Amino acid sequence: MAEQVIPTKKMPPGLQVENVDDRIMTLNVGPQHPGSGHMRIIVKIDGDYIVDADPDPGYVHRGEEKMAESRNYITNIPHLERPVIHDSCNILYPYVLGVEDLVGIEVPERAKYVRVIAAELNRCIYIQYWLAIYGIFLGHSTMFMWPAGDRELLIDLMEKITGARVTHAYFIPGGVRNDVPANFEDVCLRQVNYFEKRIKEYADIFYDNPILKARTEDTGVLSREDAIRLGTTGSVLRASGVDYDLRIKEPYDVYDELDVHTNVLKAGDSYARSKIPWLDMLESCNIIRQALEKMPKSGSIRTKLKPNPKGREDEVYRRVESGRGSAGCHIISRGKPEPYRLKLSVSSFRNLIALPYLLKGEKLGNMPAVYWSLNYWPVEADR
Amino acid sequence: MLKELVTPQNANVFVGKLGDILYKAVDQPLGMAINWGRMWSLWPVHIETACCSVEFGAASSPRYDVERFGIIEAFGSLRQCDLVVVQGTITRKMAPRLRLVYDQMPEPKYVIAMGACAITGGLYFDSYNVLPGIDGILPVDVYVPGCPPRPETLIQGCMLLQEKIKRMKAR
């Protein structure tokens, strides 16, 4: 057979057409695809079955870690929350905890509770967006409209507290940026109760839907051993039957004073992975209610820092449970106002590692359901 | 006589001239109608380049409902689209792909630069992997500022684009 003719026009690197086998076809999915996210998956398919999948992240690599080295500890805050703008409190949390360790300041009790409430609200906002896109991926338009609409309730609430819709930059070393509004407790309780009532209805329209079950059950099964071996975190790990939640295992701030439960499912398929975040949201509502009850009604919300605070010569690693899994931040300080090296260890990238293993042997039509069920946000993975 | 003038060699020229004459005759009266059609059915490409896509998603959510302005949330092919909303940061890896997507779209096509990153590089002005604005690779029609812009701002940007299309010469 003659050699395969490759288009002569010079294409950008990575876009060349590969030699095609008699049986195996290479298919480029993305970076422009009708789901969400600038993500390219190079899949090799045999008929309708995926033989090999190779995710190609890095389309939004913006060099956050390098940039952090030339900015001081306070001016680092706005750009470090940009990887996950709709989960900005949780992605900032490990950085703020780390800087507090380095600079050596105590956080007021009230600020700790406000942080927990803000982080849990943000987790709900994140998961609602994730769920909306999951609906899109499965062609379930109602499941885009419902979470995207209900999400606005909590965004309103966060806007009242922080002044911004999504990029809050609310957590700063030493506490939070500004105090909550006057009647915050009542408004928050009312909103959260209504929100909980709303999300319980998702079970009827989405999770008990036989079409969804048919599409997601027994697809992309990740066994308990593989989940641990591949280093997945968060909802993916818990959907495979591993009870691991940093809010319980390594409690930070006031999580040890609150009654936190984790949700664990044993199946490890796409359905379980899509259900765990929803259960997490219900749990978040419980945590917010507890925190509102226990929160000191008055007091300081921030310990004042010196301008341009210097960290001591040390290195710290702190991690928290974000909406996607454990988000960590490793800071090396050399006694300067800027970090010497900053490393974000993000859960999206760890969960992505499992994707090639999950896709092998799946049908091509199941790829979106498996891909997005990994609780993955491309911008975070690329940093 | 026509048979002598039109030879197989220059047939294309005559057809082209005829087209031009027809175009001129039709353009003036129909231009407004064509523009009216274009401005109320803008199909954006579903390309999400960075985090501004969260607010783009929110703009098509029930509260903001961008569809009432004729901006349709697209799930279709590139060949049907006529609007690129560049949602945020363009990195060196993404830039050739964005241009490729733009080149594949049929004329007429419009570009909205959404967010500070797409306009000037924004927060990442000193990053080694981020383009300082997309002007270098795409002709931008409307700039929507913000980091990220609120959905209202995006909708206002779309309305500005519609205003622009309305006053454009239909080609």
Interface residues (C-beta under 8 A of the other chain):
Chain A: P12 L15 P31 Q32 H33 P34 G35 S36 G37 H38 G58 Y59 V60 H61 R62 G63 K66 M67 S70 P78 H79 R82 P83 V84 I85 H86 Y129 A132 I133 I136 F144 M145 A148 G149 R151 E152 R165 V166 T167 V379
Chain B: V45 H46 I47 E48 T49 A50 C51 S53 V54 E55 G57 A58 S60 S61 P62 R63 A74 F75 G76 L78 T89 T91 K93 M94 P96 R97 L100 V101 L123 Y124 D126 S127 Y128 N129 V130 C147 P148 R150
